[in-house]
Amino acid sequence: MTCFNGGAESCVVCSSALKITAQETIHQLQSEIKFILEGLPFVRYFQGFDVVDHKGKVNERYCMHAYAQQSELDVSHLVEHKLAQQSLESKEIQCLEQNHGWLCFIPVSSADDVNALWVLEYEKGDSKPNLTNVELLLNVYQNCASHIGLQNTDALTGLENRQALSDRLSRMLKGHRRAKDGTDHALPSVCMLDIDFFKRVNDDYGHLYGDEVLLLFADLMKNVFRENDYLYRYGGEEFIVLLDTSTLEESLIALERFRSTVESYNFPQVKDITVSIGFVPMSMGELPSATLDKADKALYYSKQNGRNQVNSYQVLLDKGLLVEEKLSIDSELF
């Protein structure tokens, strides 16, 4: 087999492109592109970031999260670089010559939105590095990410779905384990949200109005929660927020703000809607299924004791209102 231009490096790029297309999840895709780009000639290192801008606030600073296999702490200085922001806003590659090499910022798009940023550092050379092969791999990557993204997105609300949540929780625990270096970054709280009496909405007004409530509820989530919080439709009228807070008090304030917003919002035709919420901080060494089970228990308590309220699993446990169960080891492994 002969590559399109016969070059040895292009042959490597062709085989790399095939490896990219074989990936089935965003996590696998990011890990593969990291491995590929770090193996290119003259590349010192590669870092990749997810870009969170779910409110569409173009003029505000973008929030970025490191790809899998990387520590947020190790690469935070790159997020602050002015060329990183310029690259995201212009949707164009930006390169800077430094004493020790070239630093290149490469925006990654899906449809019309920039949703990731690659940072490549090249060894010092006589001229600006040739990014032709990187751009070829970028095009393949973007197409694959777009297809995978459709599989991980809830078609009605546009939020990420249950599969995306599972992948994210696994990545967070693995990345957190690698990042423990004395300046540990707190894991988020897992918050489970359930629209109260949603079945009545469908029964009394029809599924069309039920879908509208779900859409408006998702929009309220996007407006109230911050750029560094992750939002999911878990299924039916249940939603999940991975809340980037460091204390129980911060979590309560953020969740109460959302609960109050929903309560005061005038949903068309249906008018009054409320939400019940349960949450628990993620813990190292605990399976995601166990964490979700705790959040679900706190949510169930909220629904069984008046609804339209926020409850912490740990607080309920401390008050003796819940009893902690010892979960047997299941088959979920990382």
C-alpha positions as a Markdown table, in Angstrom:
| # | Residue | x | y | z |
|---|---|---|---|---|
| 1 | Met | 0.0 | 0.0 | 0.0 |
| 2 | Thr | 1.3 | 3.5 | -0.9 |
| 3 | Cys | 0.3 | 6.6 | 0.9 |
| 4 | Phe | -1.1 | 9.6 | -1.0 |
| 5 | Asn | 2.2 | 11.4 | -1.3 |
| 6 | Gly | 4.6 | 8.6 | -0.7 |
| 7 | Gly | 6.2 | 10.1 | 2.4 |
| 8 | Ala | 7.2 | 8.0 | 5.4 |
| 9 | Glu | 5.7 | 10.5 | 7.9 |
| 10 | Ser | 2.5 | 10.6 | 5.8 |
| 11 | Cys | 2.3 | 6.8 | 6.0 |
| 12 | Val | 2.4 | 7.1 | 9.8 |
| 13 | Val | -0.3 | 9.8 | 9.6 |
| 14 | Cys | -2.6 | 7.5 | 7.5 |
| 15 | Ser | -2.3 | 4.6 | 10.0 |
| 16 | Ser | -2.9 | 7.1 | 12.8 |
| 17 | Ala | -6.1 | 8.3 | 11.1 |
| 18 | Leu | -7.3 | 4.8 | 10.9 |
| 19 | Lys | -6.7 | 4.3 | 14.6 |
| 20 | Ile | -8.6 | 7.5 | 15.4 |
| 21 | Thr | -11.7 | 6.2 | 13.5 |
| 22 | Ala | -11.6 | 3.0 | 15.5 |
| 23 | Gln | -12.3 | 4.7 | 18.8 |
| 24 | Glu | -15.8 | 4.4 | 20.3 |
| 25 | Thr | -15.9 | 6.9 | 23.1 |
| 26 | Ile | -14.6 | 10.5 | 23.6 |
| 27 | His | -12.3 | 9.2 | 26.4 |
| 28 | Gln | -10.7 | 6.7 | 24.0 |
| 29 | Leu | -10.5 | 9.3 | 21.3 |
| 30 | Gln | -8.7 | 11.8 | 23.5 |
| 31 | Ser | -6.3 | 9.1 | 24.8 |
| 32 | Glu | -5.5 | 8.0 | 21.3 |
| 33 | Ile | -4.9 | 11.5 | 19.9 |
| 34 | Lys | -2.6 | 12.3 | 22.8 |
| 35 | Phe | -0.6 | 9.1 | 22.1 |
| 36 | Ile | -0.4 | 9.9 | 18.3 |
| 37 | Leu | 0.5 | 13.6 | 18.6 |
| 38 | Glu | 3.1 | 13.0 | 21.3 |
| 39 | Gly | 4.8 | 10.6 | 18.8 |
| 40 | Leu | 5.1 | 13.0 | 16.0 |
| 41 | Pro | 8.7 | 14.2 | 15.1 |
| 42 | Phe | 9.9 | 17.2 | 17.0 |
| 43 | Val | 6.9 | 17.3 | 19.3 |
| 44 | Arg | 8.0 | 18.0 | 23.0 |
| 45 | Tyr | 4.6 | 17.5 | 24.5 |
| 46 | Phe | 0.8 | 17.7 | 23.8 |
| 47 | Gln | -2.0 | 18.8 | 26.1 |
| 48 | Gly | -5.7 | 18.8 | 25.3 |
| 49 | Phe | -8.5 | 20.7 | 26.9 |
| 50 | Asp | -12.3 | 20.4 | 26.8 |
| 51 | Val | -13.8 | 23.9 | 26.4 |
| 52 | Val | -16.9 | 24.6 | 28.5 |
| 53 | Asp | -19.1 | 27.5 | 27.3 |
| 54 | His | -22.6 | 26.2 | 27.6 |
| 55 | Lys | -24.0 | 29.7 | 28.2 |
| 56 | Gly | -22.6 | 31.1 | 25.0 |
| 57 | Lys | -20.9 | 34.0 | 26.8 |
| 58 | Val | -18.3 | 34.6 | 24.1 |
| 59 | Asn | -16.8 | 37.7 | 25.7 |
| 60 | Glu | -16.2 | 35.9 | 29.0 |
| 61 | Arg | -13.1 | 33.8 | 29.8 |
| 62 | Tyr | -13.5 | 30.2 | 28.6 |
| 63 | Cys | -13.4 | 27.4 | 31.1 |
| 64 | Met | -11.2 | 24.5 | 30.2 |
| 65 | His | -10.7 | 21.0 | 31.6 |
| 66 | Ala | -7.7 | 18.8 | 30.8 |
| 67 | Tyr | -8.1 | 15.7 | 28.7 |
| 68 | Ala | -7.8 | 12.2 | 30.1 |
| 69 | Gln | -4.4 | 11.1 | 31.3 |
| 70 | Gln | -3.5 | 14.7 | 32.4 |
| 71 | Ser | -3.6 | 16.7 | 35.6 |
| 72 | Glu | -5.5 | 19.9 | 35.7 |
| 73 | Leu | -2.9 | 21.2 | 38.1 |
| 74 | Asp | 0.0 | 20.5 | 35.8 |
| 75 | Val | -1.3 | 22.4 | 32.8 |
| 76 | Ser | -3.4 | 25.2 | 34.3 |
| 77 | His | -0.8 | 27.9 | 33.2 |
| 78 | Leu | -1.6 | 27.0 | 29.5 |
| 79 | Val | -5.3 | 27.8 | 30.0 |
| 80 | Glu | -4.3 | 31.4 | 31.0 |
| 81 | His | -2.1 | 32.0 | 28.0 |
| 82 | Lys | -3.5 | 34.9 | 25.9 |
| 83 | Leu | -3.0 | 32.9 | 22.6 |
| 84 | Ala | -5.2 | 30.2 | 24.0 |
| 85 | Gln | -8.1 | 32.7 | 24.2 |
| 86 | Gln | -7.2 | 34.2 | 20.8 |
| 87 | Ser | -7.2 | 30.8 | 19.2 |
| 88 | Leu | -10.7 | 29.9 | 20.7 |
| 89 | Glu | -12.2 | 33.3 | 19.7 |
| 90 | Ser | -10.7 | 33.4 | 16.2 |
| 91 | Lys | -11.1 | 29.6 | 15.6 |
| 92 | Glu | -7.6 | 29.7 | 14.0 |
| 93 | Ile | -4.3 | 28.2 | 14.9 |
| 94 | Gln | -2.0 | 30.5 | 16.9 |
| 95 | Cys | 1.8 | 29.9 | 17.2 |
| 96 | Leu | 4.4 | 31.6 | 19.3 |
| 97 | Glu | 8.2 | 31.3 | 19.1 |
| 98 | Gln | 9.9 | 30.8 | 22.4 |
| 99 | Asn | 13.5 | 30.4 | 23.6 |
| 100 | His | 13.1 | 26.6 | 23.9 |
| 101 | Gly | 10.7 | 26.0 | 21.0 |
| 102 | Trp | 7.4 | 26.7 | 19.3 |
| 103 | Leu | 4.1 | 26.7 | 21.2 |
| 104 | Cys | 1.0 | 26.1 | 19.0 |
| 105 | Phe | -2.6 | 26.5 | 20.0 |
| 106 | Ile | -5.0 | 24.5 | 17.8 |
| 107 | Pro | -8.8 | 25.0 | 18.2 |
| 108 | Val | -11.0 | 21.9 | 17.8 |
| 109 | Ser | -14.5 | 22.3 | 16.5 |
| 110 | Ser | -17.8 | 20.4 | 16.4 |
| 111 | Ala | -20.3 | 21.9 | 13.9 |
| 112 | Asp | -19.8 | 25.7 | 14.4 |
| 113 | Asp | -18.7 | 25.6 | 18.0 |
| 114 | Val | -15.1 | 25.3 | 19.3 |
| 115 | Asn | -15.3 | 22.7 | 22.0 |
| 116 | Ala | -11.7 | 21.8 | 22.6 |
| 117 | Leu | -8.1 | 23.1 | 22.4 |
| 118 | Trp | -4.9 | 21.3 | 21.6 |
| 119 | Val | -1.6 | 22.7 | 22.8 |
| 120 | Leu | 1.6 | 21.4 | 21.1 |
| 121 | Glu | 5.1 | 22.4 | 21.9 |
| 122 | Tyr | 7.7 | 21.8 | 19.2 |
| 123 | Glu | 11.5 | 21.6 | 19.5 |
| 124 | Lys | 13.4 | 24.7 | 18.5 |
| 125 | Gly | 13.9 | 24.9 | 14.7 |
| 126 | Asp | 14.9 | 27.4 | 12.0 |
| 127 | Ser | 11.3 | 28.0 | 11.0 |
| 128 | Lys | 7.8 | 27.7 | 12.1 |
| 129 | Pro | 6.7 | 24.0 | 12.4 |
| 130 | Asn | 4.7 | 22.5 | 9.5 |
| 131 | Leu | 1.3 | 21.6 | 10.8 |
| 132 | Thr | -0.1 | 20.0 | 7.7 |
| 133 | Asn | -0.2 | 16.5 | 9.1 |
| 134 | Val | -1.5 | 17.8 | 12.4 |
| 135 | Glu | -4.4 | 19.5 | 10.6 |
| 136 | Leu | -5.1 | 16.3 | 8.7 |
| 137 | Leu | -5.4 | 14.4 | 11.9 |
| 138 | Leu | -7.5 | 17.3 | 13.4 |
| 139 | Asn | -10.0 | 16.9 | 10.6 |
| 140 | Val | -10.3 | 13.2 | 11.2 |
| 141 | Tyr | -10.6 | 13.7 | 14.9 |
| 142 | Gln | -13.3 | 16.4 | 14.6 |
| 143 | Asn | -15.4 | 14.1 | 12.4 |
| 144 | Cys | -15.1 | 11.2 | 14.8 |
| 145 | Ala | -15.8 | 13.4 | 17.9 |
| 146 | Ser | -18.9 | 14.8 | 16.2 |
| 147 | His | -20.3 | 11.3 | 15.6 |
| 148 | Ile | -19.5 | 10.2 | 19.1 |
| 149 | Gly | -21.0 | 13.4 | 20.5 |
| 150 | Leu | -24.3 | 12.6 | 18.8 |
| 151 | Gln | -24.3 | 9.3 | 20.6 |
| 152 | Asn | -23.6 | 11.0 | 24.0 |
| 153 | Thr | -26.1 | 13.8 | 23.6 |
| 154 | Asp | -29.8 | 13.8 | 24.7 |
| 155 | Ala | -31.7 | 14.5 | 21.5 |
| 156 | Leu | -34.4 | 16.6 | 23.3 |
| 157 | Thr | -32.6 | 18.8 | 25.7 |
| 158 | Gly | -29.1 | 18.9 | 24.1 |
| 159 | Leu | -27.5 | 18.0 | 27.5 |
| 160 | Glu | -25.1 | 15.1 | 27.7 |
| 161 | Asn | -26.7 | 11.7 | 28.4 |
| 162 | Arg | -26.3 | 8.8 | 30.8 |
| 163 | Gln | -23.4 | 7.2 | 28.8 |
| 164 | Ala | -21.5 | 10.5 | 28.8 |
| 165 | Leu | -22.0 | 10.8 | 32.5 |
| 166 | Ser | -20.6 | 7.3 | 33.1 |
| 167 | Asp | -17.5 | 8.1 | 31.0 |
| 168 | Arg | -17.0 | 11.4 | 32.8 |
| 169 | Leu | -17.2 | 10.0 | 36.3 |
| 170 | Ser | -14.6 | 7.3 | 35.4 |
| 171 | Arg | -12.3 | 9.9 | 33.9 |
| 172 | Met | -12.6 | 12.2 | 36.9 |
| 173 | Leu | -11.6 | 9.5 | 39.3 |
| 174 | Lys | -8.7 | 8.3 | 37.2 |
| 175 | Gly | -7.4 | 11.9 | 36.6 |
| 176 | His | -7.9 | 12.8 | 40.2 |
| 177 | Arg | -5.8 | 9.8 | 41.3 |
| 178 | Arg | -2.9 | 10.9 | 39.1 |
| 179 | Ala | -3.2 | 14.5 | 40.2 |
| 180 | Lys | -2.7 | 13.8 | 44.0 |
| 181 | Asp | 0.5 | 15.7 | 44.7 |
| 182 | Gly | -0.1 | 17.7 | 47.8 |
| 183 | Thr | -2.2 | 20.4 | 46.0 |
| 184 | Asp | -5.2 | 18.1 | 45.6 |
| 185 | His | -8.2 | 19.4 | 43.7 |
| 186 | Ala | -11.6 | 18.5 | 45.3 |
| 187 | Leu | -13.8 | 16.1 | 43.4 |
| 188 | Pro | -17.3 | 17.4 | 42.5 |
| 189 | Ser | -20.6 | 16.7 | 44.1 |
| 190 | Val | -22.9 | 14.4 | 42.3 |
| 191 | Cys | -26.4 | 16.0 | 42.4 |
| 192 | Met | -29.5 | 14.2 | 41.3 |
| 193 | Leu | -32.5 | 16.3 | 40.3 |
| 194 | Asp | -36.1 | 15.1 | 39.7 |
| 195 | Ile | -39.0 | 17.2 | 38.4 |
| 196 | Asp | -41.9 | 16.8 | 40.9 |
| 197 | Phe | -45.1 | 15.2 | 39.7 |
| 198 | Phe | -43.9 | 15.2 | 36.1 |
| 199 | Lys | -46.3 | 12.3 | 35.2 |
| 200 | Arg | -49.2 | 14.7 | 36.0 |
| 201 | Val | -47.9 | 17.1 | 33.4 |
| 202 | Asn | -48.0 | 14.4 | 30.7 |
| 203 | Asp | -51.4 | 13.1 | 31.9 |
| 204 | Asp | -53.0 | 16.5 | 32.2 |
| 205 | Tyr | -51.5 | 18.5 | 29.4 |
| 206 | Gly | -50.0 | 15.9 | 27.0 |
| 207 | His | -46.5 | 14.8 | 26.1 |
| 208 | Leu | -45.9 | 17.9 | 23.9 |
| 209 | Tyr | -46.1 | 20.1 | 27.0 |
| 210 | Gly | -44.1 | 17.6 | 28.9 |
| 211 | Asp | -41.3 | 17.9 | 26.4 |
| 212 | Glu | -41.5 | 21.7 | 26.6 |
| 213 | Val | -41.1 | 21.5 | 30.4 |
| 214 | Leu | -38.0 | 19.3 | 30.0 |
| 215 | Leu | -36.5 | 21.7 | 27.5 |
| 216 | Leu | -37.2 | 24.7 | 29.7 |
| 217 | Phe | -35.9 | 22.9 | 32.7 |
| 218 | Ala | -32.6 | 22.1 | 30.9 |
| 219 | Asp | -32.3 | 25.8 | 29.8 |
| 220 | Leu | -32.7 | 26.8 | 33.4 |
| 221 | Met | -29.9 | 24.4 | 34.3 |
| 222 | Lys | -27.6 | 26.0 | 31.7 |
| 223 | Asn | -28.5 | 29.5 | 32.9 |
| 224 | Val | -28.1 | 28.9 | 36.7 |
| 225 | Phe | -25.2 | 26.5 | 36.9 |
| 226 | Arg | -21.7 | 27.6 | 36.1 |
| 227 | Glu | -19.4 | 26.9 | 33.1 |
| 228 | Asn | -17.3 | 24.4 | 35.2 |
| 229 | Asp | -20.4 | 22.3 | 36.3 |
| 230 | Tyr | -21.3 | 19.4 | 34.1 |
| 231 | Leu | -25.0 | 18.9 | 33.2 |
| 232 | Tyr | -26.7 | 15.7 | 32.1 |
| 233 | Arg | -30.2 | 14.3 | 31.4 |
| 234 | Tyr | -30.1 | 11.0 | 33.3 |
| 235 | Gly | -33.4 | 9.7 | 31.9 |
| 236 | Gly | -37.1 | 10.7 | 31.9 |
| 237 | Glu | -37.5 | 13.7 | 34.2 |
| 238 | Glu | -34.2 | 13.0 | 36.1 |
| 239 | Phe | -31.1 | 15.1 | 35.6 |
| 240 | Ile | -27.6 | 15.1 | 37.0 |
| 241 | Val | -25.2 | 17.9 | 37.8 |
| 242 | Leu | -21.5 | 17.4 | 38.6 |
| 243 | Leu | -21.1 | 20.4 | 40.8 |
| 244 | Asp | -17.7 | 21.9 | 41.1 |
| 245 | Thr | -17.8 | 23.0 | 44.7 |
| 246 | Ser | -15.4 | 22.4 | 47.5 |
| 247 | Thr | -17.7 | 22.5 | 50.5 |
| 248 | Leu | -21.1 | 21.2 | 51.5 |
| 249 | Glu | -22.3 | 24.8 | 52.1 |
| 250 | Glu | -21.3 | 25.9 | 48.6 |
| 251 | Ser | -23.2 | 23.0 | 47.1 |
| 252 | Leu | -26.3 | 23.8 | 49.2 |
| 253 | Ile | -26.2 | 27.4 | 48.1 |
| 254 | Ala | -25.9 | 26.5 | 44.4 |
| 255 | Leu | -28.6 | 23.9 | 44.5 |
| 256 | Glu | -31.0 | 26.0 | 46.6 |
| 257 | Arg | -30.5 | 28.8 | 44.0 |
| 258 | Phe | -31.6 | 26.4 | 41.2 |
| 259 | Arg | -34.5 | 25.0 | 43.2 |
| 260 | Ser | -35.8 | 28.5 | 43.9 |
| 261 | Thr | -35.4 | 29.5 | 40.2 |
| 262 | Val | -37.5 | 26.5 | 39.1 |
| 263 | Glu | -40.1 | 27.2 | 41.7 |
| 264 | Ser | -40.5 | 30.9 | 40.6 |
| 265 | Tyr | -40.4 | 30.2 | 36.9 |
| 266 | Asn | -43.7 | 30.5 | 35.0 |
| 267 | Phe | -43.8 | 27.4 | 32.7 |
| 268 | Pro | -46.2 | 28.1 | 29.8 |
| 269 | Gln | -49.6 | 26.4 | 30.3 |
| 270 | Val | -48.3 | 24.2 | 33.1 |
| 271 | Lys | -47.2 | 27.3 | 35.1 |
| 272 | Asp | -45.9 | 25.8 | 38.5 |
| 273 | Ile | -43.1 | 23.2 | 38.5 |
| 274 | Thr | -40.8 | 22.3 | 41.4 |
| 275 | Val | -37.8 | 20.1 | 41.7 |
| 276 | Ser | -36.5 | 17.7 | 44.4 |
| 277 | Ile | -32.7 | 17.3 | 44.8 |
| 278 | Gly | -30.3 | 15.0 | 46.5 |
| 279 | Phe | -26.5 | 15.2 | 46.4 |
| 280 | Val | -23.3 | 13.7 | 47.7 |
| 281 | Pro | -19.6 | 14.5 | 47.2 |
| 282 | Met | -17.6 | 12.1 | 45.1 |
| 283 | Ser | -15.0 | 10.1 | 47.0 |
| 284 | Met | -11.8 | 8.5 | 46.0 |
| 285 | Gly | -12.0 | 4.7 | 45.9 |
| 286 | Glu | -15.7 | 4.6 | 45.6 |
| 287 | Leu | -17.4 | 3.2 | 42.5 |
| 288 | Pro | -19.5 | 5.7 | 40.5 |
| 289 | Ser | -22.5 | 3.4 | 40.9 |
| 290 | Ala | -22.2 | 3.7 | 44.7 |
| 291 | Thr | -22.0 | 7.5 | 44.6 |
| 292 | Leu | -25.1 | 7.7 | 42.4 |
| 293 | Asp | -26.9 | 5.3 | 44.7 |
| 294 | Lys | -26.2 | 7.7 | 47.6 |
| 295 | Ala | -27.4 | 10.8 | 45.7 |
| 296 | Asp | -30.5 | 8.8 | 44.7 |
| 297 | Lys | -31.2 | 8.0 | 48.4 |
| 298 | Ala | -30.9 | 11.7 | 49.3 |
| 299 | Leu | -33.2 | 12.5 | 46.4 |
| 300 | Tyr | -35.7 | 9.9 | 47.5 |
| 301 | Tyr | -35.8 | 11.4 | 50.9 |
| 302 | Ser | -36.5 | 14.8 | 49.4 |
| 303 | Lys | -39.4 | 13.4 | 47.4 |
| 304 | Gln | -40.8 | 11.4 | 50.4 |
| 305 | Asn | -40.7 | 14.3 | 52.8 |
| 306 | Gly | -42.5 | 17.1 | 51.0 |
| 307 | Arg | -40.7 | 17.5 | 47.7 |
| 308 | Asn | -39.3 | 20.9 | 46.4 |
| 309 | Gln | -36.3 | 20.6 | 48.6 |
| 310 | Val | -32.5 | 19.9 | 48.6 |
| 311 | Asn | -30.9 | 17.3 | 50.8 |
| 312 | Ser | -27.3 | 16.2 | 51.4 |
| 313 | Tyr | -26.8 | 12.4 | 51.8 |
| 314 | Gln | -24.1 | 13.1 | 54.5 |
| 315 | Val | -26.3 | 15.4 | 56.5 |
| 316 | Leu | -29.2 | 13.0 | 56.4 |
| 317 | Leu | -26.7 | 10.2 | 57.5 |
| 318 | Asp | -25.4 | 12.4 | 60.4 |
| 319 | Lys | -28.9 | 13.1 | 61.6 |
| 320 | Gly | -29.8 | 9.4 | 61.6 |
| 321 | Leu | -32.4 | 10.0 | 58.9 |
| 322 | Leu | -30.7 | 7.6 | 56.5 |
| 323 | Val | -28.8 | 4.4 | 57.4 |
| 324 | Glu | -25.6 | 3.6 | 55.4 |
| 325 | Glu | -25.7 | 0.3 | 53.7 |
| 326 | Lys | -22.5 | -1.8 | 53.0 |
| 327 | Leu | -22.5 | -2.4 | 49.3 |
| 328 | Ser | -21.1 | -5.6 | 48.0 |
| 329 | Ile | -18.3 | -5.4 | 45.4 |
| 330 | Asp | -19.9 | -5.5 | 41.9 |
| 331 | Ser | -18.4 | -6.1 | 38.5 |
| 332 | Glu | -17.8 | -2.4 | 37.7 |
| 333 | Leu | -14.1 | -1.9 | 37.3 |
| 334 | Phe | -11.9 | 0.9 | 35.8 |
